[in-house]
């Protein structure tokens, strides 16, 4: 289904990560809506539109129960390592319909309690390709999802390149979703 932009919209060009403005009247097709953001295709390429700008797309109705990228799911209502992993499973590469955990992009998760009883979380993650300009965007999505959890005081998401990501790092569930098994 084709959609038309009802107003100018800030977007991110995929895969460069460049911030652009998509003009009113642009005709586009939605390719993915996972993680609360919307990946769209125009004649000029792929772009990611933030969930907050979904109202700019004509005839677009979010799927029932679709969570915003800033809203923790019900299973993350209290803080735990499992809640952090669940939050990370809500973060998606805009080109691949598998979350960053099942893609094998998250290498390390560290949680420490602060002096005031809150939590400091650090994540080391990688990308599927070293030149991907979407890295900072995906890392910020992950940071924002974790920061929305209760008692999280500070979050840092680091992009690392060692070890280099390979498709063998995709989980069994991710492989099934991608049709690799």
mmCIF file of the C-alpha atoms, coordinates in Angstrom:
data_MODEL
# 
_entry.id   MODEL 
# 
loop_
_atom_site.group_PDB 
_atom_site.id 
_atom_site.type_symbol 
_atom_site.label_atom_id 
_atom_site.label_alt_id 
_atom_site.label_comp_id 
_atom_site.label_asym_id 
_atom_site.label_entity_id 
_atom_site.label_seq_id 
_atom_site.pdbx_PDB_ins_code 
_atom_site.Cartn_x 
_atom_site.Cartn_y 
_atom_site.Cartn_z 
_atom_site.occupancy 
_atom_site.B_iso_or_equiv 
_atom_site.pdbx_formal_charge 
_atom_site.auth_seq_id 
_atom_site.auth_comp_id 
_atom_site.auth_asym_id 
_atom_site.auth_atom_id 
_atom_site.pdbx_PDB_model_num 
ATOM 1   C CA . UNK A 1 1   ? 0.000  0.000   0.000  1.00 0.00 ? 1   UNK A CA 1 
ATOM 2   C CA . UNK A 1 2   ? 1.263  3.434   -0.881 1.00 0.00 ? 2   UNK A CA 1 
ATOM 3   C CA . UNK A 1 3   ? 1.146  6.280   1.632  1.00 0.00 ? 3   UNK A CA 1 
ATOM 4   C CA . UNK A 1 4   ? 1.548  10.017  1.120  1.00 0.00 ? 4   UNK A CA 1 
ATOM 5   C CA . UNK A 1 5   ? 3.180  12.370  3.617  1.00 0.00 ? 5   UNK A CA 1 
ATOM 6   C CA . UNK A 1 6   ? 0.676  14.905  4.956  1.00 0.00 ? 6   UNK A CA 1 
ATOM 7   C CA . UNK A 1 7   ? 3.478  17.180  6.222  1.00 0.00 ? 7   UNK A CA 1 
ATOM 8   C CA . UNK A 1 8   ? 7.251  17.516  6.091  1.00 0.00 ? 8   UNK A CA 1 
ATOM 9   C CA . UNK A 1 9   ? 8.910  14.865  8.266  1.00 0.00 ? 9   UNK A CA 1 
ATOM 10  C CA . UNK A 1 10  ? 12.382 14.503  9.742  1.00 0.00 ? 10  UNK A CA 1 
ATOM 11  C CA . UNK A 1 11  ? 13.802 11.103  8.845  1.00 0.00 ? 11  UNK A CA 1 
ATOM 12  C CA . UNK A 1 12  ? 17.055 9.183   8.794  1.00 0.00 ? 12  UNK A CA 1 
ATOM 13  C CA . UNK A 1 13  ? 18.475 7.932   5.499  1.00 0.00 ? 13  UNK A CA 1 
ATOM 14  C CA . UNK A 1 14  ? 19.338 4.226   5.619  1.00 0.00 ? 14  UNK A CA 1 
ATOM 15  C CA . UNK A 1 15  ? 22.132 3.086   5.752  1.00 0.00 ? 15  UNK A CA 1 
ATOM 16  C CA . UNK A 1 16  ? 24.100 6.361   5.897  1.00 0.00 ? 16  UNK A CA 1 
ATOM 17  C CA . UNK A 1 17  ? 22.386 7.654   9.063  1.00 0.00 ? 17  UNK A CA 1 
ATOM 18  C CA . UNK A 1 18  ? 22.083 11.124  7.493  1.00 0.00 ? 18  UNK A CA 1 
ATOM 19  C CA . UNK A 1 19  ? 19.270 13.307  8.868  1.00 0.00 ? 19  UNK A CA 1 
ATOM 20  C CA . UNK A 1 20  ? 16.944 14.468  6.085  1.00 0.00 ? 20  UNK A CA 1 
ATOM 21  C CA . UNK A 1 21  ? 13.567 16.115  5.670  1.00 0.00 ? 21  UNK A CA 1 
ATOM 22  C CA . UNK A 1 22  ? 11.035 14.202  3.604  1.00 0.00 ? 22  UNK A CA 1 
ATOM 23  C CA . UNK A 1 23  ? 8.716  16.742  1.946  1.00 0.00 ? 23  UNK A CA 1 
ATOM 24  C CA . UNK A 1 24  ? 4.964  16.873  2.146  1.00 0.00 ? 24  UNK A CA 1 
ATOM 25  C CA . UNK A 1 25  ? 3.354  14.937  -0.696 1.00 0.00 ? 25  UNK A CA 1 
ATOM 26  C CA . UNK A 1 26  ? 6.124  12.302  -0.885 1.00 0.00 ? 26  UNK A CA 1 
ATOM 27  C CA . UNK A 1 27  ? 4.797  8.915   -1.958 1.00 0.00 ? 27  UNK A CA 1 
ATOM 28  C CA . UNK A 1 28  ? 6.208  6.012   0.017  1.00 0.00 ? 28  UNK A CA 1 
ATOM 29  C CA . UNK A 1 29  ? 5.761  2.399   0.957  1.00 0.00 ? 29  UNK A CA 1 
ATOM 30  C CA . UNK A 1 30  ? 6.187  1.036   4.469  1.00 0.00 ? 30  UNK A CA 1 
ATOM 31  C CA . UNK A 1 31  ? 8.693  -1.830  4.625  1.00 0.00 ? 31  UNK A CA 1 
ATOM 32  C CA . UNK A 1 32  ? 8.937  -2.361  8.400  1.00 0.00 ? 32  UNK A CA 1 
ATOM 33  C CA . UNK A 1 33  ? 7.314  -1.070  11.602 1.00 0.00 ? 33  UNK A CA 1 
ATOM 34  C CA . UNK A 1 34  ? 9.190  -3.041  14.247 1.00 0.00 ? 34  UNK A CA 1 
ATOM 35  C CA . UNK A 1 35  ? 10.434 -1.366  17.413 1.00 0.00 ? 35  UNK A CA 1 
ATOM 36  C CA . UNK A 1 36  ? 7.978  1.506   17.110 1.00 0.00 ? 36  UNK A CA 1 
ATOM 37  C CA . UNK A 1 37  ? 9.745  3.240   14.214 1.00 0.00 ? 37  UNK A CA 1 
ATOM 38  C CA . UNK A 1 38  ? 8.718  3.087   10.570 1.00 0.00 ? 38  UNK A CA 1 
ATOM 39  C CA . UNK A 1 39  ? 11.039 2.131   7.717  1.00 0.00 ? 39  UNK A CA 1 
ATOM 40  C CA . UNK A 1 40  ? 9.806  3.485   4.393  1.00 0.00 ? 40  UNK A CA 1 
ATOM 41  C CA . UNK A 1 41  ? 10.903 3.214   0.776  1.00 0.00 ? 41  UNK A CA 1 
ATOM 42  C CA . UNK A 1 42  ? 10.788 6.163   -1.594 1.00 0.00 ? 42  UNK A CA 1 
ATOM 43  C CA . UNK A 1 43  ? 12.213 6.339   -5.106 1.00 0.00 ? 43  UNK A CA 1 
ATOM 44  C CA . UNK A 1 44  ? 15.310 7.894   -3.523 1.00 0.00 ? 44  UNK A CA 1 
ATOM 45  C CA . UNK A 1 45  ? 15.924 4.993   -1.087 1.00 0.00 ? 45  UNK A CA 1 
ATOM 46  C CA . UNK A 1 46  ? 15.126 3.770   2.420  1.00 0.00 ? 46  UNK A CA 1 
ATOM 47  C CA . UNK A 1 47  ? 14.381 6.059   5.361  1.00 0.00 ? 47  UNK A CA 1 
ATOM 48  C CA . UNK A 1 48  ? 13.446 5.645   9.011  1.00 0.00 ? 48  UNK A CA 1 
ATOM 49  C CA . UNK A 1 49  ? 10.647 7.776   10.416 1.00 0.00 ? 49  UNK A CA 1 
ATOM 50  C CA . UNK A 1 50  ? 10.232 8.028   14.193 1.00 0.00 ? 50  UNK A CA 1 
ATOM 51  C CA . UNK A 1 51  ? 7.036  6.628   15.701 1.00 0.00 ? 51  UNK A CA 1 
ATOM 52  C CA . UNK A 1 52  ? 6.177  10.129  16.931 1.00 0.00 ? 52  UNK A CA 1 
ATOM 53  C CA . UNK A 1 53  ? 5.763  11.195  13.284 1.00 0.00 ? 53  UNK A CA 1 
ATOM 54  C CA . UNK A 1 54  ? 3.503  8.310   12.245 1.00 0.00 ? 54  UNK A CA 1 
ATOM 55  C CA . UNK A 1 55  ? 0.569  10.717  12.016 1.00 0.00 ? 55  UNK A CA 1 
ATOM 56  C CA . UNK A 1 56  ? 2.208  12.283  8.944  1.00 0.00 ? 56  UNK A CA 1 
ATOM 57  C CA . UNK A 1 57  ? 1.560  9.139   6.868  1.00 0.00 ? 57  UNK A CA 1 
ATOM 58  C CA . UNK A 1 58  ? -1.804 9.066   5.116  1.00 0.00 ? 58  UNK A CA 1 
ATOM 59  C CA . UNK A 1 59  ? -3.905 5.967   5.796  1.00 0.00 ? 59  UNK A CA 1 
ATOM 60  C CA . UNK A 1 60  ? -1.381 4.568   8.285  1.00 0.00 ? 60  UNK A CA 1 
ATOM 61  C CA . UNK A 1 61  ? -2.824 2.720   11.241 1.00 0.00 ? 61  UNK A CA 1 
ATOM 62  C CA . UNK A 1 62  ? -0.329 1.200   13.694 1.00 0.00 ? 62  UNK A CA 1 
ATOM 63  C CA . UNK A 1 63  ? -0.915 -2.471  14.412 1.00 0.00 ? 63  UNK A CA 1 
ATOM 64  C CA . UNK A 1 64  ? -2.986 -3.052  17.574 1.00 0.00 ? 64  UNK A CA 1 
ATOM 65  C CA . UNK A 1 65  ? -0.715 -3.283  20.592 1.00 0.00 ? 65  UNK A CA 1 
ATOM 66  C CA . UNK A 1 66  ? 2.283  -1.884  18.725 1.00 0.00 ? 66  UNK A CA 1 
ATOM 67  C CA . UNK A 1 67  ? 4.599  -0.503  21.369 1.00 0.00 ? 67  UNK A CA 1 
ATOM 68  C CA . UNK A 1 68  ? 6.343  2.802   21.001 1.00 0.00 ? 68  UNK A CA 1 
ATOM 69  C CA . UNK A 1 69  ? 10.118 2.618   20.971 1.00 0.00 ? 69  UNK A CA 1 
ATOM 70  C CA . UNK A 1 70  ? 10.074 4.583   24.249 1.00 0.00 ? 70  UNK A CA 1 
ATOM 71  C CA . UNK A 1 71  ? 7.552  2.419   26.099 1.00 0.00 ? 71  UNK A CA 1 
ATOM 72  C CA . UNK A 1 72  ? 8.791  -0.617  28.007 1.00 0.00 ? 72  UNK A CA 1 
ATOM 73  C CA . UNK A 1 73  ? 6.641  -3.692  27.511 1.00 0.00 ? 73  UNK A CA 1 
ATOM 74  C CA . UNK A 1 74  ? 4.670  -5.208  30.391 1.00 0.00 ? 74  UNK A CA 1 
ATOM 75  C CA . UNK A 1 75  ? 7.437  -7.717  31.111 1.00 0.00 ? 75  UNK A CA 1 
ATOM 76  C CA . UNK A 1 76  ? 9.843  -4.850  31.847 1.00 0.00 ? 76  UNK A CA 1 
ATOM 77  C CA . UNK A 1 77  ? 7.656  -3.222  34.543 1.00 0.00 ? 77  UNK A CA 1 
ATOM 78  C CA . UNK A 1 78  ? 10.330 -3.748  37.221 1.00 0.00 ? 78  UNK A CA 1 
ATOM 79  C CA . UNK A 1 79  ? 14.101 -3.632  36.968 1.00 0.00 ? 79  UNK A CA 1 
ATOM 80  C CA . UNK A 1 80  ? 16.150 -6.775  36.437 1.00 0.00 ? 80  UNK A CA 1 
ATOM 81  C CA . UNK A 1 81  ? 18.727 -8.068  33.969 1.00 0.00 ? 81  UNK A CA 1 
ATOM 82  C CA . UNK A 1 82  ? 15.863 -9.887  32.239 1.00 0.00 ? 82  UNK A CA 1 
ATOM 83  C CA . UNK A 1 83  ? 14.012 -6.569  31.908 1.00 0.00 ? 83  UNK A CA 1 
ATOM 84  C CA . UNK A 1 84  ? 17.078 -5.014  30.253 1.00 0.00 ? 84  UNK A CA 1 
ATOM 85  C CA . UNK A 1 85  ? 17.321 -7.933  27.814 1.00 0.00 ? 85  UNK A CA 1 
ATOM 86  C CA . UNK A 1 86  ? 13.583 -7.618  27.097 1.00 0.00 ? 86  UNK A CA 1 
ATOM 87  C CA . UNK A 1 87  ? 14.021 -3.897  26.415 1.00 0.00 ? 87  UNK A CA 1 
ATOM 88  C CA . UNK A 1 88  ? 16.903 -4.653  24.028 1.00 0.00 ? 88  UNK A CA 1 
ATOM 89  C CA . UNK A 1 89  ? 14.665 -7.136  22.212 1.00 0.00 ? 89  UNK A CA 1 
ATOM 90  C CA . UNK A 1 90  ? 12.465 -4.140  21.376 1.00 0.00 ? 90  UNK A CA 1 
ATOM 91  C CA . UNK A 1 91  ? 15.298 -2.553  19.388 1.00 0.00 ? 91  UNK A CA 1 
ATOM 92  C CA . UNK A 1 92  ? 15.548 -3.332  15.664 1.00 0.00 ? 92  UNK A CA 1 
ATOM 93  C CA . UNK A 1 93  ? 17.868 -2.653  12.773 1.00 0.00 ? 93  UNK A CA 1 
ATOM 94  C CA . UNK A 1 94  ? 15.589 -0.706  10.382 1.00 0.00 ? 94  UNK A CA 1 
ATOM 95  C CA . UNK A 1 95  ? 16.502 -3.011  7.484  1.00 0.00 ? 95  UNK A CA 1 
ATOM 96  C CA . UNK A 1 96  ? 16.251 -6.393  9.217  1.00 0.00 ? 96  UNK A CA 1 
ATOM 97  C CA . UNK A 1 97  ? 13.076 -7.741  10.874 1.00 0.00 ? 97  UNK A CA 1 
ATOM 98  C CA . UNK A 1 98  ? 14.968 -9.269  13.815 1.00 0.00 ? 98  UNK A CA 1 
ATOM 99  C CA . UNK A 1 99  ? 15.786 -7.535  17.109 1.00 0.00 ? 99  UNK A CA 1 
ATOM 100 C CA . UNK A 1 100 ? 19.401 -6.692  17.958 1.00 0.00 ? 100 UNK A CA 1 
ATOM 101 C CA . UNK A 1 101 ? 19.642 -9.441  20.600 1.00 0.00 ? 101 UNK A CA 1 
ATOM 102 C CA . UNK A 1 102 ? 18.544 -12.228 18.248 1.00 0.00 ? 102 UNK A CA 1 
ATOM 103 C CA . UNK A 1 103 ? 20.757 -10.767 15.503 1.00 0.00 ? 103 UNK A CA 1 
ATOM 104 C CA . UNK A 1 104 ? 23.684 -11.383 17.857 1.00 0.00 ? 104 UNK A CA 1 
ATOM 105 C CA . UNK A 1 105 ? 24.659 -7.713  17.970 1.00 0.00 ? 105 UNK A CA 1 
ATOM 106 C CA . UNK A 1 106 ? 24.723 -7.394  21.781 1.00 0.00 ? 106 UNK A CA 1 
ATOM 107 C CA . UNK A 1 107 ? 28.071 -8.643  23.076 1.00 0.00 ? 107 UNK A CA 1 
ATOM 108 C CA . UNK A 1 108 ? 28.005 -7.608  26.718 1.00 0.00 ? 108 UNK A CA 1 
ATOM 109 C CA . UNK A 1 109 ? 25.609 -6.280  29.335 1.00 0.00 ? 109 UNK A CA 1 
ATOM 110 C CA . UNK A 1 110 ? 26.871 -4.863  32.618 1.00 0.00 ? 110 UNK A CA 1 
ATOM 111 C CA . UNK A 1 111 ? 24.656 -3.674  35.468 1.00 0.00 ? 111 UNK A CA 1 
ATOM 112 C CA . UNK A 1 112 ? 25.833 -2.036  38.667 1.00 0.00 ? 112 UNK A CA 1 
ATOM 113 C CA . UNK A 1 113 ? 23.906 -0.566  41.526 1.00 0.00 ? 113 UNK A CA 1 
ATOM 114 C CA . UNK A 1 114 ? 24.639 3.079   42.285 1.00 0.00 ? 114 UNK A CA 1 
ATOM 115 C CA . UNK A 1 115 ? 25.099 4.538   45.765 1.00 0.00 ? 115 UNK A CA 1 
ATOM 116 C CA . UNK A 1 116 ? 21.500 5.792   45.782 1.00 0.00 ? 116 UNK A CA 1 
ATOM 117 C CA . UNK A 1 117 ? 20.002 2.396   44.909 1.00 0.00 ? 117 UNK A CA 1 
ATOM 118 C CA . UNK A 1 118 ? 19.491 3.114   41.234 1.00 0.00 ? 118 UNK A CA 1 
ATOM 119 C CA . UNK A 1 119 ? 21.156 1.233   38.355 1.00 0.00 ? 119 UNK A CA 1 
ATOM 120 C CA . UNK A 1 120 ? 23.886 2.018   35.867 1.00 0.00 ? 120 UNK A CA 1 
ATOM 121 C CA . UNK A 1 121 ? 23.752 -0.092  32.693 1.00 0.00 ? 121 UNK A CA 1 
ATOM 122 C CA . UNK A 1 122 ? 26.446 -0.472  30.039 1.00 0.00 ? 122 UNK A CA 1 
ATOM 123 C CA . UNK A 1 123 ? 25.991 -2.367  26.800 1.00 0.00 ? 123 UNK A CA 1 
ATOM 124 C CA . UNK A 1 124 ? 28.583 -3.343  24.233 1.00 0.00 ? 124 UNK A CA 1 
ATOM 125 C CA . UNK A 1 125 ? 27.092 -3.976  20.833 1.00 0.00 ? 125 UNK A CA 1 
ATOM 126 C CA . UNK A 1 126 ? 28.193 -4.187  17.253 1.00 0.00 ? 126 UNK A CA 1 
ATOM 127 C CA . UNK A 1 127 ? 26.597 -3.784  13.839 1.00 0.00 ? 127 UNK A CA 1 
ATOM 128 C CA . UNK A 1 128 ? 26.223 -6.118  10.893 1.00 0.00 ? 128 UNK A CA 1 
ATOM 129 C CA . UNK A 1 129 ? 28.616 -3.934  8.847  1.00 0.00 ? 129 UNK A CA 1 
ATOM 130 C CA . UNK A 1 130 ? 31.406 -1.612  10.048 1.00 0.00 ? 130 UNK A CA 1 
ATOM 131 C CA . UNK A 1 131 ? 30.449 1.203   7.645  1.00 0.00 ? 131 UNK A CA 1 
ATOM 132 C CA . UNK A 1 132 ? 26.791 1.349   8.682  1.00 0.00 ? 132 UNK A CA 1 
ATOM 133 C CA . UNK A 1 133 ? 25.837 4.927   9.479  1.00 0.00 ? 133 UNK A CA 1 
ATOM 134 C CA . UNK A 1 134 ? 22.800 3.734   11.421 1.00 0.00 ? 134 UNK A CA 1 
ATOM 135 C CA . UNK A 1 135 ? 24.990 2.611   14.336 1.00 0.00 ? 135 UNK A CA 1 
ATOM 136 C CA . UNK A 1 136 ? 24.496 5.739   16.448 1.00 0.00 ? 136 UNK A CA 1 
ATOM 137 C CA . UNK A 1 137 ? 20.752 5.666   15.721 1.00 0.00 ? 137 UNK A CA 1 
ATOM 138 C CA . UNK A 1 138 ? 20.384 2.017   16.753 1.00 0.00 ? 138 UNK A CA 1 
ATOM 139 C CA . UNK A 1 139 ? 22.585 2.552   19.825 1.00 0.00 ? 139 UNK A CA 1 
ATOM 140 C CA . UNK A 1 140 ? 20.432 5.531   20.853 1.00 0.00 ? 140 UNK A CA 1 
ATOM 141 C CA . UNK A 1 141 ? 17.272 3.435   20.422 1.00 0.00 ? 141 UNK A CA 1 
ATOM 142 C CA . UNK A 1 142 ? 18.778 0.790   22.732 1.00 0.00 ? 142 UNK A CA 1 
ATOM 143 C CA . UNK A 1 143 ? 19.879 3.440   25.254 1.00 0.00 ? 143 UNK A CA 1 
ATOM 144 C CA . UNK A 1 144 ? 16.426 5.046   25.297 1.00 0.00 ? 144 UNK A CA 1 
ATOM 145 C CA . UNK A 1 145 ? 14.647 1.706   25.798 1.00 0.00 ? 145 UNK A CA 1 
ATOM 146 C CA . UNK A 1 146 ? 16.873 0.807   28.751 1.00 0.00 ? 146 UNK A CA 1 
ATOM 147 C CA . UNK A 1 147 ? 16.636 4.320   30.243 1.00 0.00 ? 147 UNK A CA 1 
ATOM 148 C CA . UNK A 1 148 ? 12.835 3.961   30.306 1.00 0.00 ? 148 UNK A CA 1 
ATOM 149 C CA . UNK A 1 149 ? 13.100 1.082   32.797 1.00 0.00 ? 149 UNK A CA 1 
ATOM 150 C CA . UNK A 1 150 ? 12.435 1.868   36.471 1.00 0.00 ? 150 UNK A CA 1 
ATOM 151 C CA . UNK A 1 151 ? 15.430 2.731   38.658 1.00 0.00 ? 151 UNK A CA 1 
ATOM 152 C CA . UNK A 1 152 ? 17.818 3.218   35.722 1.00 0.00 ? 152 UNK A CA 1 
ATOM 153 C CA . UNK A 1 153 ? 19.976 6.235   36.472 1.00 0.00 ? 153 UNK A CA 1 
ATOM 154 C CA . UNK A 1 154 ? 22.522 6.013   33.664 1.00 0.00 ? 154 UNK A CA 1 
ATOM 155 C CA . UNK A 1 155 ? 22.903 4.056   30.419 1.00 0.00 ? 155 UNK A CA 1 
ATOM 156 C CA . UNK A 1 156 ? 25.826 3.860   28.054 1.00 0.00 ? 156 UNK A CA 1 
ATOM 157 C CA . UNK A 1 157 ? 25.748 1.896   24.815 1.00 0.00 ? 157 UNK A CA 1 
ATOM 158 C CA . UNK A 1 158 ? 29.126 1.372   23.181 1.00 0.00 ? 158 UNK A CA 1 
ATOM 159 C CA . UNK A 1 159 ? 29.593 0.221   19.603 1.00 0.00 ? 159 UNK A CA 1 
ATOM 160 C CA . UNK A 1 160 ? 32.516 -2.197  19.344 1.00 0.00 ? 160 UNK A CA 1 
ATOM 161 C CA . UNK A 1 161 ? 34.037 -4.066  16.412 1.00 0.00 ? 161 UNK A CA 1 
ATOM 162 C CA . UNK A 1 162 ? 35.773 -6.954  18.142 1.00 0.00 ? 162 UNK A CA 1 
ATOM 163 C CA . UNK A 1 163 ? 34.812 -9.603  17.443 1.00 0.00 ? 163 UNK A CA 1 
ATOM 164 C CA . UNK A 1 164 ? 33.558 -8.847  13.939 1.00 0.00 ? 164 UNK A CA 1 
ATOM 165 C CA . UNK A 1 165 ? 29.883 -9.811  13.578 1.00 0.00 ? 165 UNK A CA 1 
ATOM 166 C CA . UNK A 1 166 ? 29.084 -12.832 11.412 1.00 0.00 ? 166 UNK A CA 1 
ATOM 167 C CA . UNK A 1 167 ? 25.710 -14.385 10.487 1.00 0.00 ? 167 UNK A CA 1 
ATOM 168 C CA . UNK A 1 168 ? 26.592 -17.364 12.710 1.00 0.00 ? 168 UNK A CA 1 
ATOM 169 C CA . UNK A 1 169 ? 25.917 -15.068 15.697 1.00 0.00 ? 169 UNK A CA 1 
ATOM 170 C CA . UNK A 1 170 ? 22.183 -14.933 14.889 1.00 0.00 ? 170 UNK A CA 1 
ATOM 171 C CA . UNK A 1 171 ? 20.114 -16.874 17.428 1.00 0.00 ? 171 UNK A CA 1 
ATOM 172 C CA . UNK A 1 172 ? 18.013 -19.881 16.418 1.00 0.00 ? 172 UNK A CA 1 
ATOM 173 C CA . UNK A 1 173 ? 14.882 -17.743 16.761 1.00 0.00 ? 173 UNK A CA 1 
ATOM 174 C CA . UNK A 1 174 ? 16.412 -15.020 14.568 1.00 0.00 ? 174 UNK A CA 1 
ATOM 175 C CA . UNK A 1 175 ? 17.474 -17.590 11.966 1.00 0.00 ? 175 UNK A CA 1 
ATOM 176 C CA . UNK A 1 176 ? 13.913 -18.905 11.793 1.00 0.00 ? 176 UNK A CA 1 
ATOM 177 C CA . UNK A 1 177 ? 12.508 -15.384 11.413 1.00 0.00 ? 177 UNK A CA 1 
ATOM 178 C CA . UNK A 1 178 ? 14.912 -14.724 8.535  1.00 0.00 ? 178 UNK A CA 1 
ATOM 179 C CA . UNK A 1 179 ? 14.160 -18.077 6.906  1.00 0.00 ? 179 UNK A CA 1 
ATOM 180 C CA . UNK A 1 180 ? 17.734 -19.302 7.363  1.00 0.00 ? 180 UNK A CA 1 
ATOM 181 C CA . UNK A 1 181 ? 16.588 -22.598 8.940  1.00 0.00 ? 181 UNK A CA 1 
# 
